[in-house]
Amino acid sequence: MTIVWAGLAPHPPVIVPTVGKQRCDEVAATVTAMQAWSRDLLAAEPQRVVLVSPHTLRPSFGISSWYEKRLDGNFSRFGAAATQINLHNDVDWLKRFRDNYHEIFDLALEPLDHGALVPLHFLVEAGWTGPTVVLGLPFGGGTQLEEIGSAIAAADLPEERTALIASGDMSHCLIPSAPAGYDPAGAEFDERFVSAVRATNYQAALDISPSLQREAKQDVVESCAIAWHATGFDTQNAHFYSYEGPFGVGYTVMKFNGTNETSLPGGRS
């Protein structure tokens, strides 16, 4: 398998220090977890990173991505324009992916969305400078998620090393001041999802009822489904880093599998 590492990253801009500033203290567990998660990804020595973002534009059919040679973006929408991401776009890998999944909408000069920017910020901070690809999600999900996962796996040459990131946040309705208001379904979803991934029972996370997923107003399941299908639901060296939801949105940091054992206590091998 040439996908040597896969994991889940949340994407709230507030965890980026130049955006969150003093509010970062309220999400310290997630910030610390993302720093450790990034170091662990780099320890797997990938040649490229492929990230799936739920906030990338969803066309009516297929998915979207960037074909330019560079992936550029910043946090200007969140008051931190000087905090930027500038990475080489792995166009050759994207062409191979397109051979297996043909419907890809070119985002041209669209800036990177925060679903990509936040995880990449932590990776770059940890030292990542390598080729990177950002993929969007399909409209409607369903069987397309398995197809995309298979296409990701097929695009990797046997001698290559790819790290795969599922970007996603949990429920958006944990407290009355949450972005989507309050719904008790939010806490129920988060509890079930976190319990499943901590036990590395990824299928159980996928089997959470569609109605509960909708009521929880989450954007984590589809990107994770792609990562799990791409890696054949592998759980080798999985490690659960953290979960918290201080602002009414749940944030989970997780390593699904990898060729390297995490150095932190509690890692699975």
C-alpha positions in Angstrom: 0.0 0.0 0.0 1.4 3.4 -1.0 -0.9 5.3 1.3 1.5 5.3 4.3 -0.5 7.5 6.6 -4.2 8.6 6.9 -6.0 10.7 9.5 -8.7 13.2 10.4 -8.1 16.9 11.0 -10.7 19.5 12.1 -10.7 22.8 10.3 -11.8 25.7 12.6 -9.8 28.8 11.8 -9.9 29.7 15.5 -7.2 27.1 16.2 -4.7 29.0 14.1 -2.9 31.3 16.5 -3.0 34.4 14.3 -6.7 34.0 13.9 -7.8 32.7 17.3 -5.3 34.7 19.3 -6.4 34.6 23.0 -9.3 32.3 22.1 -6.7 29.6 21.3 -6.5 28.9 25.0 -10.1 27.6 24.9 -9.1 25.0 22.2 -5.6 24.2 23.6 -6.3 20.5 23.5 -7.0 20.6 19.7 -4.0 22.9 19.0 -1.7 20.6 20.9 -3.2 17.5 19.2 -2.8 19.0 15.7 0.8 19.8 16.4 1.5 16.2 17.5 -0.6 14.9 14.6 1.4 16.9 12.1 4.7 15.6 13.5 3.4 12.1 13.3 2.4 12.5 9.6 5.8 13.9 8.7 7.5 11.0 10.6 5.8 8.6 8.0 8.0 10.4 5.4 5.3 10.9 2.7 6.3 12.1 -0.8 2.9 13.9 -1.1 -0.1 14.9 0.9 -3.6 14.5 -0.5 -6.3 16.3 1.5 -10.1 16.0 1.1 -12.0 19.1 2.1 -15.8 19.4 2.7 -15.7 23.1 2.0 -14.2 23.0 -1.5 -16.8 23.9 -4.1 -19.1 20.9 -4.9 -20.2 20.8 -8.6 -23.5 19.2 -9.6 -21.6 16.1 -10.8 -18.1 14.9 -9.8 -15.7 16.8 -7.6 -13.5 19.8 -7.8 -9.8 20.5 -7.5 -7.0 22.8 -8.6 -4.9 22.2 -11.7 -2.4 25.1 -11.3 1.2 24.4 -10.4 0.8 26.1 -7.0 -1.7 25.9 -4.2 -2.0 29.3 -2.6 -4.3 30.7 0.1 -4.4 32.8 3.2 -6.6 33.6 6.2 -7.6 37.1 5.1 -11.3 36.1 5.5 -10.5 35.6 9.2 -8.4 38.7 9.8 -5.0 37.2 9.3 -4.0 37.8 5.6 -0.3 37.4 6.4 -0.8 33.8 7.4 -0.5 32.0 4.1 -0.2 28.6 2.5 2.0 28.3 -0.6 2.7 24.7 -1.8 3.5 22.9 -5.0 0.4 21.2 -6.5 1.1 17.6 -7.5 -0.4 17.9 -11.0 1.1 14.6 -12.1 -0.7 12.7 -9.3 -3.9 14.5 -10.1 -3.7 13.4 -13.8 -3.4 9.8 -12.6 -6.3 10.3 -10.3 -8.3 11.7 -13.2 -7.7 8.5 -15.1 -9.7 6.6 -12.5 -12.2 9.3 -11.6 -12.9 11.5 -14.6 -15.3 14.2 -13.5 -13.1 16.9 -11.9 -14.1 20.5 -12.0 -11.2 22.9 -12.3 -11.3 25.6 -9.6 -8.8 27.7 -11.6 -7.9 30.8 -9.5 -10.2 30.1 -6.6 -8.4 30.5 -3.2 -8.0 27.5 -0.9 -10.9 27.1 1.5 -10.5 26.9 5.3 -11.2 23.1 5.2 -7.8 22.8 3.4 -6.0 25.8 4.9 -6.3 24.9 8.6 -4.9 21.4 8.4 -2.2 22.5 5.9 -1.2 25.4 8.2 -0.3 22.9 11.0 1.6 20.7 8.5 3.6 23.6 7.1 4.3 24.8 10.6 5.7 21.3 11.3 8.0 21.5 8.3 5.9 20.2 5.3 7.0 21.7 2.0 6.2 18.8 -0.4 3.7 18.3 -3.2 0.1 18.6 -2.1 -3.3 17.9 -3.7 -6.6 19.2 -2.4 -9.8 17.4 -3.5 -13.4 18.4 -2.9 -16.4 16.2 -2.2 -19.2 15.1 -4.5 -22.7 16.5 -4.3 -24.8 13.8 -2.7 -22.1 11.4 -1.5 -23.3 7.8 -1.6 -21.4 5.3 -3.7 -19.3 8.1 -5.1 -17.3 8.2 -1.9 -16.1 4.6 -2.4 -15.3 5.4 -6.0 -13.2 8.4 -5.0 -11.4 6.4 -2.3 -10.5 3.7 -4.9 -9.4 6.3 -7.4 -7.0 7.8 -4.8 -5.5 4.4 -4.0 -5.1 3.7 -7.7 -3.4 7.0 -8.5 -0.5 6.1 -6.2 2.4 4.3 -7.8 3.8 1.3 -6.0 7.1 3.0 -5.1 5.5 6.2 -3.8 4.5 7.3 -0.3 1.2 9.3 0.1 -0.4 10.7 3.3 -4.1 11.2 3.1 -6.0 13.7 5.2 -9.7 13.8 5.8 -10.7 17.3 6.8 -13.9 17.6 8.8 -15.7 19.0 11.9 -18.2 17.1 14.0 -21.6 18.4 15.1 -22.2 22.2 14.7 -25.0 22.3 17.3 -23.7 21.3 20.6 -24.7 24.4 22.6 -27.3 27.2 22.0 -24.6 29.6 20.8 -23.3 27.1 18.2 -23.2 28.1 14.5 -26.3 25.9 13.9 -28.0 26.6 17.2 -28.7 23.8 19.7 -29.9 20.3 18.9 -29.4 17.3 21.2 -28.6 15.2 18.2 -25.3 17.0 18.0 -23.9 15.5 21.3 -25.4 12.1 20.4 -23.7 12.0 17.0 -20.3 13.2 18.4 -20.5 10.5 21.2 -21.2 7.7 18.7 -18.7 8.9 16.1 -15.9 9.4 18.7 -16.6 6.1 20.4 -16.4 4.3 17.0 -13.2 5.8 15.8 -11.5 5.5 19.2 -12.3 1.7 18.9 -11.0 1.8 15.3 -14.4 0.6 14.2 -14.6 2.8 11.2 -17.6 1.0 9.7 -19.6 1.7 12.8 -18.9 5.4 12.3 -20.2 5.1 8.7 -23.3 3.3 9.9 -24.5 6.1 12.0 -28.0 6.8 10.6 -28.3 9.5 7.9 -31.0 11.3 9.8 -28.7 11.7 12.9 -25.9 12.8 10.6 -28.2 15.5 9.1 -29.5 16.6 12.5 -26.0 16.9 13.9 -25.1 19.2 11.0 -21.7 17.6 10.7 -19.2 17.7 7.8 -16.9 14.9 8.9 -18.4 11.6 7.7 -17.9 11.9 3.9 -14.3 12.9 3.9 -13.5 10.1 6.4 -15.4 7.6 4.3 -13.2 8.5 1.3 -10.0 8.0 3.5 -11.3 4.7 4.9 -12.2 3.3 1.5 -8.8 4.4 0.1 -7.0 2.6 2.8 -9.2 -0.5 3.0 -10.3 0.4 6.5 -6.8 -0.2 7.7 -6.2 0.4 11.5 -2.5 -0.3 11.8 -0.9 2.1 14.3 -4.1 4.1 14.8 -4.1 6.8 17.4 -6.8 9.0 18.9 -5.5 12.4 19.8 -8.3 14.5 21.1 -12.0 15.6 21.0 -13.5 18.8 22.4 -16.3 21.2 21.5 -16.0 24.5 23.5 -17.7 26.7 20.9 -20.5 24.3 20.0 -18.7 22.5 17.2 -16.9 19.2 17.8 -13.3 18.9 16.9 -11.7 15.4 16.6 -8.0 14.8 15.8 -7.3 11.2 14.8 -4.7 9.1 13.0 -6.6 6.3 11.2 -3.6 4.2 10.2 0.1 4.6 9.4 3.4 2.8 8.8 4.9 4.5 11.8 3.9 4.0 15.5 3.0 7.2 17.3 5.4 8.1 20.1 2.7 9.3 22.4 1.3 7.1 25.1 -2.0 5.4 24.2 -1.1 4.8 20.6 -2.4 1.6 19.0 0.0 -0.7 17.2 
